[in-house]
Amino acid sequence: MRTVYLLALLMTLTPLAAAQDNPDALLPKRQELESLARVGSVMVDGDVCQNIVTPLAKEYMFKVDPRDEFLAGDNYDVDDVSFNITKKTLIRLSHLTSFPSDVNLWMPIDGHPGKIQIVVRNKNEMSQFWHWGDIYQDMIPPMETVLKTGQRVTVMDRPGWVSVLAPVYNSLGDIVGLIEAVSRTKMDPHDNVK
């Protein structure tokens, strides 16, 4: 009986493991995420996004205090109205897919070329790029491409993950950030909890 159970379990898990490593298995998700990102690029208001992170948070972001290693994180502050408007828009966008997905907002940091910040994470806490606990991080080349050219870029660097990056524009037509429309073959609610 035990052998039959183990064999049945193996047969159940084998297709899941194959889907994780097979980019073709992500094709339907990729197509829906590309469509979502195209819509999101139009729907997310860059003017509002530029007001989310407060001057106080920007001031403390790169400060280092040997007596307080959490100084930057403890002083991360947002404009509630701008943050809530954007977060609600991103959550609504994530409902455009037929599977669990997230839409996150990333913004470059003024005065610090090559650095980027995840300003709004979404309900499932999925991101192919965010490092748990980081206030900011180095910008990856596909993000730079989106910010410089305005082109949408699909990234499938991690097995079982697909992210589509799309530009966010302000009312002057300037690219001020990007969204990450993301999903994965297997949901792990504890992935970002360390």
Contacts in CASP RR format, 6 or more apart in sequence:
PFRMAT RR
TARGET T0000
AUTHOR 0000-0000-0000
METHOD contacts of the structure
MODEL  1
MRTVYLLALLMTLTPLAAAQDNPDALLPKRQELESLARVGSVMVDGDVCQ
NIVTPLAKEYMFKVDPRDEFLAGDNYDVDDVSFNITKKTLIRLSHLTSFP
SDVNLWMPIDGHPGKIQIVVRNKNEMSQFWHWGDIYQDMIPPMETVLKTG
QRVTVMDRPGWVSVLAPVYNSLGDIVGLIEAVSRTKMDPHDNVK
16 185 0 8 1.000
16 186 0 8 1.000
18 25 0 8 1.000
19 25 0 8 1.000
19 26 0 8 1.000
19 160 0 8 1.000
19 185 0 8 1.000
20 159 0 8 1.000
20 160 0 8 1.000
20 185 0 8 1.000
20 186 0 8 1.000
21 159 0 8 1.000
21 160 0 8 1.000
23 156 0 8 1.000
25 185 0 8 1.000
26 156 0 8 1.000
26 160 0 8 1.000
26 162 0 8 1.000
26 185 0 8 1.000
29 97 0 8 1.000
29 99 0 8 1.000
29 101 0 8 1.000
29 162 0 8 1.000
29 183 0 8 1.000
29 185 0 8 1.000
30 154 0 8 1.000
30 156 0 8 1.000
30 162 0 8 1.000
30 164 0 8 1.000
32 96 0 8 1.000
32 97 0 8 1.000
32 98 0 8 1.000
32 99 0 8 1.000
32 101 0 8 1.000
33 97 0 8 1.000
33 101 0 8 1.000
33 154 0 8 1.000
33 162 0 8 1.000
33 163 0 8 1.000
33 164 0 8 1.000
33 181 0 8 1.000
33 182 0 8 1.000
33 183 0 8 1.000
34 152 0 8 1.000
34 154 0 8 1.000
34 164 0 8 1.000
34 181 0 8 1.000
35 96 0 8 1.000
36 93 0 8 1.000
36 94 0 8 1.000
36 96 0 8 1.000
36 97 0 8 1.000
36 101 0 8 1.000
36 103 0 8 1.000
36 164 0 8 1.000
36 181 0 8 1.000
37 152 0 8 1.000
37 164 0 8 1.000
37 165 0 8 1.000
37 166 0 8 1.000
37 179 0 8 1.000
37 181 0 8 1.000
38 152 0 8 1.000
38 166 0 8 1.000
39 93 0 8 1.000
39 96 0 8 1.000
40 93 0 8 1.000
40 103 0 8 1.000
40 166 0 8 1.000
40 179 0 8 1.000
40 181 0 8 1.000
41 152 0 8 1.000
41 166 0 8 1.000
41 167 0 8 1.000
41 168 0 8 1.000
41 169 0 8 1.000
41 179 0 8 1.000
43 89 0 8 1.000
43 93 0 8 1.000
44 86 0 8 1.000
44 89 0 8 1.000
44 90 0 8 1.000
44 93 0 8 1.000
44 105 0 8 1.000
44 168 0 8 1.000
44 179 0 8 1.000
45 85 0 8 1.000
45 86 0 8 1.000
45 89 0 8 1.000
45 170 0 8 1.000
46 168 0 8 1.000
46 169 0 8 1.000
46 170 0 8 1.000
46 171 0 8 1.000
46 176 0 8 1.000
46 177 0 8 1.000
47 170 0 8 1.000
47 171 0 8 1.000
48 82 0 8 1.000
48 85 0 8 1.000
48 86 0 8 1.000
49 82 0 8 1.000
49 86 0 8 1.000
49 105 0 8 1.000
49 107 0 8 1.000
49 119 0 8 1.000
49 168 0 8 1.000
49 170 0 8 1.000
49 176 0 8 1.000
49 177 0 8 1.000
50 107 0 8 1.000
50 170 0 8 1.000
50 176 0 8 1.000
51 79 0 8 1.000
51 82 0 8 1.000
52 78 0 8 1.000
52 79 0 8 1.000
52 82 0 8 1.000
52 83 0 8 1.000
52 86 0 8 1.000
52 105 0 8 1.000
52 107 0 8 1.000
52 119 0 8 1.000
52 120 0 8 1.000
53 77 0 8 1.000
53 78 0 8 1.000
53 79 0 8 1.000
53 107 0 8 1.000
53 117 0 8 1.000
53 119 0 8 1.000
54 77 0 8 1.000
54 78 0 8 1.000
54 79 0 8 1.000
56 75 0 8 1.000
56 77 0 8 1.000
57 75 0 8 1.000
57 76 0 8 1.000
57 77 0 8 1.000
57 78 0 8 1.000
58 109 0 8 1.000
58 110 0 8 1.000
59 75 0 8 1.000
60 71 0 8 1.000
60 72 0 8 1.000
60 73 0 8 1.000
60 75 0 8 1.000
60 76 0 8 1.000
61 72 0 8 1.000
61 76 0 8 1.000
61 109 0 8 1.000
61 117 0 8 1.000
61 135 0 8 1.000
61 136 0 8 1.000
62 72 0 8 1.000
62 112 0 8 1.000
62 136 0 8 1.000
63 71 0 8 1.000
63 72 0 8 1.000
64 71 0 8 1.000
65 71 0 8 1.000
68 74 0 8 1.000
72 135 0 8 1.000
73 135 0 8 1.000
76 135 0 8 1.000
78 119 0 8 1.000
83 120 0 8 1.000
86 105 0 8 1.000
86 119 0 8 1.000
86 120 0 8 1.000
87 120 0 8 1.000
87 122 0 8 1.000
90 102 0 8 1.000
90 103 0 8 1.000
90 104 0 8 1.000
90 105 0 8 1.000
90 120 0 8 1.000
90 122 0 8 1.000
90 179 0 8 1.000
91 103 0 8 1.000
91 122 0 8 1.000
91 123 0 8 1.000
93 103 0 8 1.000
93 179 0 8 1.000
93 181 0 8 1.000
94 101 0 8 1.000
94 102 0 8 1.000
94 103 0 8 1.000
94 122 0 8 1.000
94 123 0 8 1.000
94 124 0 8 1.000
94 181 0 8 1.000
97 183 0 8 1.000
99 183 0 8 1.000
100 124 0 8 1.000
100 126 0 8 1.000
100 183 0 8 1.000
100 187 0 8 1.000
101 124 0 8 1.000
101 126 0 8 1.000
101 181 0 8 1.000
101 182 0 8 1.000
101 183 0 8 1.000
102 121 0 8 1.000
102 122 0 8 1.000
102 123 0 8 1.000
102 124 0 8 1.000
102 125 0 8 1.000
102 126 0 8 1.000
102 127 0 8 1.000
102 180 0 8 1.000
102 181 0 8 1.000
102 182 0 8 1.000
102 183 0 8 1.000
103 122 0 8 1.000
103 179 0 8 1.000
103 180 0 8 1.000
103 181 0 8 1.000
103 182 0 8 1.000
104 118 0 8 1.000
104 120 0 8 1.000
104 121 0 8 1.000
104 122 0 8 1.000
104 127 0 8 1.000
104 130 0 8 1.000
104 179 0 8 1.000
104 180 0 8 1.000
104 182 0 8 1.000
105 118 0 8 1.000
105 119 0 8 1.000
105 120 0 8 1.000
105 168 0 8 1.000
105 177 0 8 1.000
105 178 0 8 1.000
105 179 0 8 1.000
106 116 0 8 1.000
106 117 0 8 1.000
106 118 0 8 1.000
106 119 0 8 1.000
106 129 0 8 1.000
106 143 0 8 1.000
106 165 0 8 1.000
106 177 0 8 1.000
106 178 0 8 1.000
106 179 0 8 1.000
106 180 0 8 1.000
107 116 0 8 1.000
107 117 0 8 1.000
107 119 0 8 1.000
107 168 0 8 1.000
107 176 0 8 1.000
107 177 0 8 1.000
107 178 0 8 1.000
108 114 0 8 1.000
108 115 0 8 1.000
108 116 0 8 1.000
108 117 0 8 1.000
108 139 0 8 1.000
108 147 0 8 1.000
108 177 0 8 1.000
109 115 0 8 1.000
109 116 0 8 1.000
109 117 0 8 1.000
109 136 0 8 1.000
112 136 0 8 1.000
114 138 0 8 1.000
114 139 0 8 1.000
114 144 0 8 1.000
115 136 0 8 1.000
115 137 0 8 1.000
115 138 0 8 1.000
115 139 0 8 1.000
116 136 0 8 1.000
116 137 0 8 1.000
116 138 0 8 1.000
116 139 0 8 1.000
116 143 0 8 1.000
117 135 0 8 1.000
117 136 0 8 1.000
117 137 0 8 1.000
118 127 0 8 1.000
118 129 0 8 1.000
118 130 0 8 1.000
118 134 0 8 1.000
121 127 0 8 1.000
121 130 0 8 1.000
124 187 0 8 1.000
124 189 0 8 1.000
125 189 0 8 1.000
125 191 0 8 1.000
125 192 0 8 1.000
126 182 0 8 1.000
126 183 0 8 1.000
126 184 0 8 1.000
126 191 0 8 1.000
127 163 0 8 1.000
127 180 0 8 1.000
127 182 0 8 1.000
127 192 0 8 1.000
128 155 0 8 1.000
128 157 0 8 1.000
128 158 0 8 1.000
128 161 0 8 1.000
128 162 0 8 1.000
128 163 0 8 1.000
128 180 0 8 1.000
128 182 0 8 1.000
129 137 0 8 1.000
129 140 0 8 1.000
129 143 0 8 1.000
129 163 0 8 1.000
129 180 0 8 1.000
130 137 0 8 1.000
130 192 0 8 1.000
131 137 0 8 1.000
132 192 0 8 1.000
132 193 0 8 1.000
132 194 0 8 1.000
139 147 0 8 1.000
140 155 0 8 1.000
142 153 0 8 1.000
142 155 0 8 1.000
142 165 0 8 1.000
143 165 0 8 1.000
143 178 0 8 1.000
145 151 0 8 1.000
145 153 0 8 1.000
146 152 0 8 1.000
146 153 0 8 1.000
146 165 0 8 1.000
146 166 0 8 1.000
146 167 0 8 1.000
146 175 0 8 1.000
146 178 0 8 1.000
147 167 0 8 1.000
147 175 0 8 1.000
147 177 0 8 1.000
147 178 0 8 1.000
148 175 0 8 1.000
150 167 0 8 1.000
150 175 0 8 1.000
151 167 0 8 1.000
152 164 0 8 1.000
152 165 0 8 1.000
152 166 0 8 1.000
152 167 0 8 1.000
153 164 0 8 1.000
153 165 0 8 1.000
154 162 0 8 1.000
154 163 0 8 1.000
154 164 0 8 1.000
154 165 0 8 1.000
155 162 0 8 1.000
155 163 0 8 1.000
155 164 0 8 1.000
155 165 0 8 1.000
156 162 0 8 1.000
156 163 0 8 1.000
160 184 0 8 1.000
160 185 0 8 1.000
160 186 0 8 1.000
161 182 0 8 1.000
161 183 0 8 1.000
161 184 0 8 1.000
161 185 0 8 1.000
162 182 0 8 1.000
162 183 0 8 1.000
162 184 0 8 1.000
163 180 0 8 1.000
163 181 0 8 1.000
163 182 0 8 1.000
164 180 0 8 1.000
164 181 0 8 1.000
164 182 0 8 1.000
165 178 0 8 1.000
165 179 0 8 1.000
165 180 0 8 1.000
166 178 0 8 1.000
166 179 0 8 1.000
166 181 0 8 1.000
167 175 0 8 1.000
167 177 0 8 1.000
167 178 0 8 1.000
168 175 0 8 1.000
168 176 0 8 1.000
168 177 0 8 1.000
168 178 0 8 1.000
168 179 0 8 1.000
169 175 0 8 1.000
169 176 0 8 1.000
170 176 0 8 1.000
END
